[in-house]
Amino acid sequence: MKVKVSRKAHFNAAHRLFRHDWDDSKNSAVFGKCNNPNYHGHNYDLVVSVFGEIDQETGFVMDMKVLKELIKDKIEDVLDHKNLNLEVPEFKNLNPTAENIAIVVYNKLRPHIDSSKDLEVVLYETPRNFVTYSGE
């Protein structure tokens, strides 16, 4: 029987949605206010879930202290209070949409979670707008 355990986290970051290969008019038409050349910010909420069998010895799917530290070290310390476009290498050539941020978060965590466990990332850009990525 698989069980899902989840940890919530939070970070604040600025970004600008645009493509270098598009002119200002097209960027503005596609990305609207999110294309502000002076950037804009979000208070992101993150839910990281691990699915797996319960370890019969510990009773854990995953030690939540370990998950908490992974999220802090690999995500919060890297993304919090950063300009994603300018300060986070993964977004040097990748548009920092919520979809792409969720994939980057997943890819940063996946190597540190036992491969027998499934991983899911839910990223809330606003309370009403969120994306889910589980590696597929």
VMD Tcl script that builds the backbone (N, CA, C; Angstrom):
set m [mol new atoms 408]
animate dup $m
set s [atomselect $m all]
$s set {name element resname resid chain x y z} {
  {N N MET 1 A 0.847 -1.185 0.000}
  {CA C MET 1 A 0.000 0.000 0.000}
  {C C MET 1 A 0.893 1.248 0.000}
  {N N LYS 2 A 0.628 2.145 -0.949}
  {CA C LYS 2 A 1.397 3.391 -1.023}
  {C C LYS 2 A 0.688 4.482 -0.232}
  {N N VAL 3 A 1.495 5.308 0.408}
  {CA C VAL 3 A 1.008 6.446 1.181}
  {C C VAL 3 A 1.712 7.695 0.657}
  {N N LYS 4 A 0.994 8.807 0.662}
  {CA C LYS 4 A 1.546 10.092 0.219}
  {C C LYS 4 A 1.800 10.957 1.442}
  {N N VAL 5 A 3.035 11.458 1.571}
  {CA C VAL 5 A 3.369 12.429 2.615}
  {C C VAL 5 A 3.747 13.728 1.923}
  {N N SER 6 A 3.394 14.859 2.548}
  {CA C SER 6 A 3.607 16.161 1.901}
  {C C SER 6 A 4.181 17.162 2.875}
  {N N ARG 7 A 4.945 18.076 2.325}
  {CA C ARG 7 A 5.520 19.179 3.091}
  {C C ARG 7 A 5.240 20.471 2.337}
  {N N LYS 8 A 4.737 21.477 3.057}
  {CA C LYS 8 A 4.512 22.800 2.473}
  {C C LYS 8 A 5.745 23.669 2.687}
  {N N ALA 9 A 5.986 24.545 1.727}
  {CA C ALA 9 A 7.086 25.502 1.829}
  {C C ALA 9 A 6.643 26.789 1.139}
  {N N HIS 10 A 7.476 27.806 1.249}
  {CA C HIS 10 A 7.143 29.121 0.729}
  {C C HIS 10 A 8.427 29.831 0.305}
  {N N PHE 11 A 8.334 30.567 -0.786}
  {CA C PHE 11 A 9.442 31.450 -1.164}
  {C C PHE 11 A 8.884 32.629 -1.953}
  {N N ASN 12 A 9.596 33.728 -1.924}
  {CA C ASN 12 A 9.237 34.930 -2.672}
  {C C ASN 12 A 10.284 35.105 -3.766}
  {N N ALA 13 A 9.816 35.425 -4.966}
  {CA C ALA 13 A 10.773 35.623 -6.052}
  {C C ALA 13 A 10.173 36.543 -7.104}
  {N N ALA 14 A 11.070 37.206 -7.820}
  {CA C ALA 14 A 10.674 38.068 -8.932}
  {C C ALA 14 A 11.027 37.377 -10.240}
  {N N HIS 15 A 10.285 37.732 -11.287}
  {CA C HIS 15 A 10.605 37.206 -12.607}
  {C C HIS 15 A 9.980 38.095 -13.672}
  {N N ARG 16 A 10.372 37.813 -14.880}
  {CA C ARG 16 A 9.787 38.458 -16.059}
  {C C ARG 16 A 9.573 37.370 -17.096}
  {N N LEU 17 A 8.369 37.297 -17.615}
  {CA C LEU 17 A 8.085 36.332 -18.668}
  {C C LEU 17 A 8.308 36.997 -20.019}
  {N N PHE 18 A 9.262 36.466 -20.761}
  {CA C PHE 18 A 9.531 36.978 -22.101}
  {C C PHE 18 A 10.467 36.026 -22.823}
  {N N ARG 19 A 10.506 36.187 -24.112}
  {CA C ARG 19 A 11.422 35.416 -24.947}
  {C C ARG 19 A 12.377 36.389 -25.628}
  {N N HIS 20 A 13.665 36.089 -25.561}
  {CA C HIS 20 A 14.681 36.944 -26.188}
  {C C HIS 20 A 14.506 37.016 -27.696}
  {N N ASP 21 A 13.980 35.945 -28.284}
  {CA C ASP 21 A 13.876 35.892 -29.744}
  {C C ASP 21 A 12.596 36.550 -30.280}
  {N N TRP 22 A 11.767 37.101 -29.376}
  {CA C TRP 22 A 10.562 37.811 -29.801}
  {C C TRP 22 A 10.764 39.303 -29.610}
  {N N ASP 23 A 10.093 40.115 -30.427}
  {CA C ASP 23 A 10.169 41.565 -30.233}
  {C C ASP 23 A 9.240 41.974 -29.076}
  {N N ASP 24 A 9.363 43.225 -28.662}
  {CA C ASP 24 A 8.590 43.729 -27.522}
  {C C ASP 24 A 7.090 43.578 -27.733}
  {N N SER 25 A 6.647 43.807 -28.966}
  {CA C SER 25 A 5.224 43.739 -29.265}
  {C C SER 25 A 4.668 42.329 -29.036}
  {N N LYS 26 A 5.385 41.333 -29.532}
  {CA C LYS 26 A 4.912 39.955 -29.371}
  {C C LYS 26 A 4.997 39.518 -27.909}
  {N N ASN 27 A 6.081 39.866 -27.217}
  {CA C ASN 27 A 6.203 39.536 -25.791}
  {C C ASN 27 A 5.066 40.154 -24.998}
  {N N SER 28 A 4.757 41.390 -25.310}
  {CA C SER 28 A 3.674 42.084 -24.613}
  {C C SER 28 A 2.322 41.438 -24.907}
  {N N ALA 29 A 2.100 41.069 -26.153}
  {CA C ALA 29 A 0.828 40.445 -26.535}
  {C C ALA 29 A 0.638 39.094 -25.859}
  {N N VAL 30 A 1.697 38.322 -25.744}
  {CA C VAL 30 A 1.591 36.971 -25.172}
  {C C VAL 30 A 1.625 36.988 -23.648}
  {N N PHE 31 A 2.528 37.783 -23.059}
  {CA C PHE 31 A 2.756 37.708 -21.615}
  {C C PHE 31 A 2.139 38.861 -20.825}
  {N N GLY 32 A 1.634 39.889 -21.507}
  {CA C GLY 32 A 0.945 40.983 -20.829}
  {C C GLY 32 A 1.761 41.622 -19.723}
  {N N LYS 33 A 1.109 41.859 -18.578}
  {CA C LYS 33 A 1.775 42.511 -17.431}
  {C C LYS 33 A 2.962 41.705 -16.926}
  {N N CYS 34 A 2.949 40.403 -17.153}
  {CA C CYS 34 A 4.052 39.550 -16.687}
  {C C CYS 34 A 5.336 39.785 -17.466}
  {N N ASN 35 A 5.244 40.581 -18.542}
  {CA C ASN 35 A 6.401 40.925 -19.357}
  {C C ASN 35 A 7.048 42.238 -18.894}
  {N N ASN 36 A 6.651 42.761 -17.771}
  {CA C ASN 36 A 7.196 44.023 -17.265}
  {C C ASN 36 A 8.726 43.977 -17.270}
  {N N PRO 37 A 9.395 44.885 -18.011}
  {CA C PRO 37 A 10.859 44.863 -18.078}
  {C C PRO 37 A 11.532 45.086 -16.719}
  {N N ASN 38 A 10.782 45.635 -15.770}
  {CA C ASN 38 A 11.328 45.837 -14.422}
  {C C ASN 38 A 10.977 44.696 -13.481}
  {N N TYR 39 A 10.419 43.617 -14.037}
  {CA C TYR 39 A 10.096 42.409 -13.293}
  {C C TYR 39 A 8.880 42.605 -12.384}
  {N N HIS 40 A 8.393 41.521 -11.839}
  {CA C HIS 40 A 7.304 41.526 -10.865}
  {C C HIS 40 A 7.487 40.295 -9.988}
  {N N GLY 41 A 6.845 40.293 -8.828}
  {CA C GLY 41 A 7.101 39.223 -7.875}
  {C C GLY 41 A 5.868 38.437 -7.491}
  {N N HIS 42 A 6.133 37.285 -6.902}
  {CA C HIS 42 A 5.087 36.401 -6.385}
  {C C HIS 42 A 5.510 35.856 -5.034}
  {N N ASN 43 A 4.515 35.562 -4.224}
  {CA C ASN 43 A 4.710 34.823 -2.981}
  {C C ASN 43 A 4.309 33.386 -3.298}
  {N N TYR 44 A 5.282 32.580 -3.670}
  {CA C TYR 44 A 5.014 31.210 -4.107}
  {C C TYR 44 A 4.798 30.290 -2.915}
  {N N ASP 45 A 3.808 29.437 -3.022}
  {CA C ASP 45 A 3.615 28.353 -2.072}
  {C C ASP 45 A 3.923 27.062 -2.802}
  {N N LEU 46 A 4.570 26.167 -2.093}
  {CA C LEU 46 A 5.043 24.921 -2.683}
  {C C LEU 46 A 4.591 23.763 -1.807}
  {N N VAL 47 A 4.081 22.721 -2.439}
  {CA C VAL 47 A 3.760 21.483 -1.729}
  {C C VAL 47 A 4.541 20.369 -2.415}
  {N N VAL 48 A 5.412 19.733 -1.655}
  {CA C VAL 48 A 6.218 18.627 -2.163}
  {C C VAL 48 A 5.681 17.349 -1.534}
  {N N SER 49 A 5.304 16.391 -2.386}
  {CA C SER 49 A 4.748 15.137 -1.900}
  {C C SER 49 A 5.607 13.970 -2.358}
  {N N VAL 50 A 5.756 13.011 -1.458}
  {CA C VAL 50 A 6.486 11.775 -1.746}
  {C C VAL 50 A 5.507 10.622 -1.538}
  {N N PHE 51 A 5.411 9.735 -2.540}
  {CA C PHE 51 A 4.521 8.576 -2.486}
  {C C PHE 51 A 5.374 7.321 -2.370}
  {N N GLY 52 A 4.981 6.444 -1.478}
  {CA C GLY 52 A 5.721 5.189 -1.406}
  {C C GLY 52 A 5.201 4.268 -0.334}
  {N N GLU 53 A 5.850 3.139 -0.261}
  {CA C GLU 53 A 5.534 2.157 0.769}
  {C C GLU 53 A 6.045 2.653 2.117}
  {N N ILE 54 A 5.333 2.310 3.156}
  {CA C ILE 54 A 5.763 2.647 4.515}
  {C C ILE 54 A 6.885 1.700 4.912}
  {N N ASP 55 A 7.991 2.263 5.372}
  {CA C ASP 55 A 9.099 1.466 5.881}
  {C C ASP 55 A 8.642 0.767 7.159}
  {N N GLN 56 A 8.727 -0.545 7.187}
  {CA C GLN 56 A 8.218 -1.295 8.337}
  {C C GLN 56 A 9.023 -1.048 9.603}
  {N N GLU 57 A 10.275 -0.670 9.454}
  {CA C GLU 57 A 11.126 -0.416 10.620}
  {C C GLU 57 A 10.846 0.946 11.241}
  {N N THR 58 A 10.705 1.992 10.372}
  {CA C THR 58 A 10.534 3.355 10.903}
  {C C THR 58 A 9.082 3.792 10.961}
  {N N GLY 59 A 8.250 3.213 10.105}
  {CA C GLY 59 A 6.870 3.671 9.991}
  {C C GLY 59 A 6.721 4.876 9.079}
  {N N PHE 60 A 7.803 5.306 8.433}
  {CA C PHE 60 A 7.808 6.470 7.550}
  {C C PHE 60 A 7.766 6.053 6.084}
  {N N VAL 61 A 7.124 6.877 5.258}
  {CA C VAL 61 A 7.359 6.823 3.821}
  {C C VAL 61 A 8.701 7.510 3.569}
  {N N MET 62 A 8.856 8.673 4.200}
  {CA C MET 62 A 10.112 9.431 4.176}
  {C C MET 62 A 10.171 10.248 5.445}
  {N N ASP 63 A 11.322 10.323 6.032}
  {CA C ASP 63 A 11.496 11.135 7.232}
  {C C ASP 63 A 11.217 12.597 6.864}
  {N N MET 64 A 10.201 13.176 7.490}
  {CA C MET 64 A 9.808 14.551 7.146}
  {C C MET 64 A 10.889 15.572 7.508}
  {N N LYS 65 A 11.722 15.266 8.496}
  {CA C LYS 65 A 12.842 16.169 8.802}
  {C C LYS 65 A 13.803 16.223 7.621}
  {N N VAL 66 A 14.031 15.092 6.992}
  {CA C VAL 66 A 14.910 15.032 5.824}
  {C C VAL 66 A 14.281 15.802 4.662}
  {N N LEU 67 A 12.986 15.605 4.433}
  {CA C LEU 67 A 12.301 16.328 3.356}
  {C C LEU 67 A 12.336 17.832 3.611}
  {N N LYS 68 A 12.093 18.229 4.843}
  {CA C LYS 68 A 12.140 19.654 5.213}
  {C C LYS 68 A 13.511 20.250 4.887}
  {N N GLU 69 A 14.570 19.569 5.260}
  {CA C GLU 69 A 15.926 20.076 5.013}
  {C C GLU 69 A 16.262 20.103 3.527}
  {N N LEU 70 A 15.816 19.089 2.781}
  {CA C LEU 70 A 16.039 19.082 1.332}
  {C C LEU 70 A 15.386 20.291 0.675}
  {N N ILE 71 A 14.135 20.557 1.049}
  {CA C ILE 71 A 13.409 21.693 0.469}
  {C C ILE 71 A 14.100 22.998 0.830}
  {N N LYS 72 A 14.522 23.120 2.067}
  {CA C LYS 72 A 15.213 24.348 2.488}
  {C C LYS 72 A 16.513 24.532 1.710}
  {N N ASP 73 A 17.320 23.474 1.661}
  {CA C ASP 73 A 18.646 23.551 1.048}
  {C C ASP 73 A 18.586 23.701 -0.472}
  {N N LYS 74 A 17.754 22.910 -1.125}
  {CA C LYS 74 A 17.748 22.851 -2.594}
  {C C LYS 74 A 16.791 23.840 -3.249}
  {N N ILE 75 A 15.766 24.306 -2.496}
  {CA C ILE 75 A 14.748 25.166 -3.107}
  {C C ILE 75 A 14.699 26.540 -2.435}
  {N N GLU 76 A 14.340 26.581 -1.164}
  {CA C GLU 76 A 14.152 27.874 -0.504}
  {C C GLU 76 A 15.431 28.704 -0.513}
  {N N ASP 77 A 16.563 28.105 -0.146}
  {CA C ASP 77 A 17.817 28.866 -0.110}
  {C C ASP 77 A 18.251 29.328 -1.493}
  {N N VAL 78 A 17.831 28.619 -2.533}
  {CA C VAL 78 A 18.240 28.936 -3.906}
  {C C VAL 78 A 17.303 29.950 -4.571}
  {N N LEU 79 A 15.995 29.875 -4.266}
  {CA C LEU 79 A 15.016 30.700 -4.976}
  {C C LEU 79 A 14.473 31.878 -4.171}
  {N N ASP 80 A 14.499 31.801 -2.855}
  {CA C ASP 80 A 13.840 32.820 -2.038}
  {C C ASP 80 A 14.521 34.179 -2.163}
  {N N HIS 81 A 13.708 35.191 -2.398}
  {CA C HIS 81 A 14.148 36.585 -2.556}
  {C C HIS 81 A 15.180 36.740 -3.671}
  {N N LYS 82 A 14.937 36.016 -4.759}
  {CA C LYS 82 A 15.817 36.094 -5.917}
  {C C LYS 82 A 15.032 36.610 -7.119}
  {N N ASN 83 A 15.758 37.193 -8.051}
  {CA C ASN 83 A 15.217 37.480 -9.373}
  {C C ASN 83 A 15.542 36.236 -10.191}
  {N N LEU 84 A 14.529 35.471 -10.517}
  {CA C LEU 84 A 14.754 34.187 -11.172}
  {C C LEU 84 A 15.493 34.339 -12.498}
  {N N ASN 85 A 15.139 35.351 -13.277}
  {CA C ASN 85 A 15.774 35.563 -14.580}
  {C C ASN 85 A 17.266 35.860 -14.446}
  {N N LEU 86 A 17.629 36.615 -13.419}
  {CA C LEU 86 A 18.999 37.119 -13.309}
  {C C LEU 86 A 19.888 36.329 -12.363}
  {N N GLU 87 A 19.297 35.685 -11.358}
  {CA C GLU 87 A 20.112 35.085 -10.298}
  {C C GLU 87 A 20.069 33.562 -10.214}
  {N N VAL 88 A 19.213 32.931 -10.975}
  {CA C VAL 88 A 19.086 31.468 -10.895}
  {C C VAL 88 A 19.515 30.881 -12.237}
  {N N PRO 89 A 20.635 30.166 -12.256}
  {CA C PRO 89 A 21.206 29.688 -13.523}
  {C C PRO 89 A 20.242 28.891 -14.393}
  {N N GLU 90 A 19.361 28.112 -13.785}
  {CA C GLU 90 A 18.424 27.300 -14.568}
  {C C GLU 90 A 17.526 28.142 -15.474}
  {N N PHE 91 A 17.338 29.428 -15.129}
  {CA C PHE 91 A 16.446 30.283 -15.912}
  {C C PHE 91 A 17.197 31.245 -16.821}
  {N N LYS 92 A 18.490 31.020 -16.973}
  {CA C LYS 92 A 19.255 31.876 -17.881}
  {C C LYS 92 A 18.674 31.815 -19.292}
  {N N ASN 93 A 18.286 30.622 -19.729}
  {CA C ASN 93 A 17.716 30.449 -21.068}
  {C C ASN 93 A 16.365 29.749 -21.028}
  {N N LEU 94 A 15.712 29.795 -19.879}
  {CA C LEU 94 A 14.416 29.144 -19.703}
  {C C LEU 94 A 13.436 30.151 -19.114}
  {N N ASN 95 A 12.316 30.367 -19.775}
  {CA C ASN 95 A 11.317 31.322 -19.307}
  {C C ASN 95 A 10.771 30.839 -17.949}
  {N N PRO 96 A 10.856 31.666 -16.895}
  {CA C PRO 96 A 10.465 31.223 -15.557}
  {C C PRO 96 A 8.951 31.256 -15.315}
  {N N THR 97 A 8.227 30.521 -16.149}
  {CA C THR 97 A 6.793 30.350 -15.931}
  {C C THR 97 A 6.594 29.438 -14.726}
  {N N ALA 98 A 5.398 29.420 -14.181}
  {CA C ALA 98 A 5.117 28.518 -13.058}
  {C C ALA 98 A 5.387 27.069 -13.466}
  {N N GLU 99 A 5.039 26.722 -14.706}
  {CA C GLU 99 A 5.276 25.365 -15.187}
  {C C GLU 99 A 6.768 25.021 -15.149}
  {N N ASN 100 A 7.592 25.931 -15.660}
  {CA C ASN 100 A 9.031 25.675 -15.684}
  {C C ASN 100 A 9.647 25.707 -14.286}
  {N N ILE 101 A 9.151 26.564 -13.426}
  {CA C ILE 101 A 9.656 26.591 -12.047}
  {C C ILE 101 A 9.357 25.263 -11.362}
  {N N ALA 102 A 8.145 24.731 -11.547}
  {CA C ALA 102 A 7.784 23.447 -10.931}
  {C C ALA 102 A 8.709 22.332 -11.423}
  {N N ILE 103 A 9.034 22.329 -12.707}
  {CA C ILE 103 A 9.937 21.301 -13.249}
  {C C ILE 103 A 11.341 21.461 -12.667}
  {N N VAL 104 A 11.821 22.696 -12.552}
  {CA C VAL 104 A 13.138 22.934 -11.958}
  {C C VAL 104 A 13.164 22.456 -10.506}
  {N N VAL 105 A 12.115 22.765 -9.751}
  {CA C VAL 105 A 12.033 22.305 -8.354}
  {C C VAL 105 A 12.087 20.778 -8.306}
  {N N TYR 106 A 11.292 20.133 -9.122}
  {CA C TYR 106 A 11.275 18.673 -9.183}
  {C C TYR 106 A 12.677 18.132 -9.476}
  {N N ASN 107 A 13.315 18.691 -10.503}
  {CA C ASN 107 A 14.639 18.205 -10.903}
  {C C ASN 107 A 15.704 18.436 -9.837}
  {N N LYS 108 A 15.546 19.474 -9.039}
  {CA C LYS 108 A 16.493 19.725 -7.954}
  {C C LYS 108 A 16.302 18.731 -6.795}
  {N N LEU 109 A 15.072 18.283 -6.590}
  {CA C LEU 109 A 14.774 17.370 -5.474}
  {C C LEU 109 A 14.926 15.895 -5.850}
  {N N ARG 110 A 14.563 15.540 -7.074}
  {CA C ARG 110 A 14.486 14.129 -7.477}
  {C C ARG 110 A 15.735 13.312 -7.151}
  {N N PRO 111 A 16.957 13.816 -7.395}
  {CA C PRO 111 A 18.147 12.995 -7.120}
  {C C PRO 111 A 18.354 12.676 -5.632}
  {N N HIS 112 A 17.668 13.395 -4.764}
  {CA C HIS 112 A 17.884 13.241 -3.328}
  {C C HIS 112 A 16.796 12.433 -2.636}
  {N N ILE 113 A 15.851 11.934 -3.417}
  {CA C ILE 113 A 14.748 11.145 -2.874}
  {C C ILE 113 A 14.843 9.749 -3.471}
  {N N ASP 114 A 14.747 8.757 -2.617}
  {CA C ASP 114 A 14.877 7.356 -3.026}
  {C C ASP 114 A 14.097 7.082 -4.308}
  {N N SER 115 A 14.748 6.432 -5.252}
  {CA C SER 115 A 14.132 6.200 -6.561}
  {C C SER 115 A 12.910 5.284 -6.495}
  {N N SER 116 A 12.732 4.568 -5.385}
  {CA C SER 116 A 11.537 3.731 -5.237}
  {C C SER 116 A 10.305 4.559 -4.857}
  {N N LYS 117 A 10.523 5.823 -4.542}
  {CA C LYS 117 A 9.437 6.733 -4.156}
  {C C LYS 117 A 9.078 7.626 -5.332}
  {N N ASP 118 A 7.797 7.932 -5.479}
  {CA C ASP 118 A 7.339 8.890 -6.484}
  {C C ASP 118 A 7.338 10.283 -5.870}
  {N N LEU 119 A 7.584 11.280 -6.697}
  {CA C LEU 119 A 7.667 12.664 -6.254}
  {C C LEU 119 A 6.665 13.499 -7.030}
  {N N GLU 120 A 6.004 14.421 -6.328}
  {CA C GLU 120 A 5.077 15.364 -6.962}
  {C C GLU 120 A 5.326 16.747 -6.385}
  {N N VAL 121 A 5.335 17.734 -7.268}
  {CA C VAL 121 A 5.523 19.126 -6.881}
  {C C VAL 121 A 4.282 19.901 -7.302}
  {N N VAL 122 A 3.686 20.632 -6.350}
  {CA C VAL 122 A 2.588 21.545 -6.665}
  {C C VAL 122 A 3.071 22.947 -6.313}
  {N N LEU 123 A 3.081 23.829 -7.294}
  {CA C LEU 123 A 3.561 25.194 -7.096}
  {C C LEU 123 A 2.405 26.160 -7.291}
  {N N TYR 124 A 2.111 26.938 -6.257}
  {CA C TYR 124 A 1.077 27.974 -6.315}
  {C C TYR 124 A 1.757 29.304 -6.611}
  {N N GLU 125 A 1.461 29.872 -7.764}
  {CA C GLU 125 A 1.967 31.198 -8.094}
  {C C GLU 125 A 1.087 32.262 -7.429}
  {N N THR 126 A -0.193 31.980 -7.369}
  {CA C THR 126 A -1.172 32.780 -6.629}
  {C C THR 126 A -2.087 31.770 -5.937}
  {N N PRO 127 A -2.935 32.206 -5.029}
  {CA C PRO 127 A -3.847 31.239 -4.408}
  {C C PRO 127 A -4.754 30.522 -5.414}
  {N N ARG 128 A -4.990 31.127 -6.577}
  {CA C ARG 128 A -5.882 30.526 -7.573}
  {C C ARG 128 A -5.162 29.871 -8.751}
  {N N ASN 129 A -3.895 30.194 -8.940}
  {CA C ASN 129 A -3.143 29.662 -10.085}
  {C C ASN 129 A -2.016 28.763 -9.587}
  {N N PHE 130 A -2.081 27.497 -9.966}
  {CA C PHE 130 A -1.047 26.570 -9.540}
  {C C PHE 130 A -0.823 25.500 -10.597}
  {N N VAL 131 A 0.345 24.887 -10.544}
  {CA C VAL 131 A 0.705 23.824 -11.469}
  {C C VAL 131 A 1.187 22.616 -10.672}
  {N N THR 132 A 1.033 21.446 -11.275}
  {CA C THR 132 A 1.463 20.203 -10.659}
  {C C THR 132 A 2.385 19.474 -11.626}
  {N N TYR 133 A 3.501 18.968 -11.101}
  {CA C TYR 133 A 4.426 18.197 -11.932}
  {C C TYR 133 A 4.903 16.980 -11.155}
  {N N SER 134 A 4.853 15.834 -11.840}
  {CA C SER 134 A 5.292 14.599 -11.190}
  {C C SER 134 A 6.267 13.806 -12.077}
  {N N GLY 135 A 6.978 14.527 -12.916}
  {CA C GLY 135 A 8.031 13.886 -13.706}
  {C C GLY 135 A 7.585 13.256 -15.000}
  {N N GLU 136 A 6.357 13.455 -15.394}
  {CA C GLU 136 A 5.863 12.819 -16.624}
  {C C GLU 136 A 5.639 13.841 -17.726}
}
mol reanalyze $m
mol bondsrecalc $m
mol representation Tube
mol addrep $m
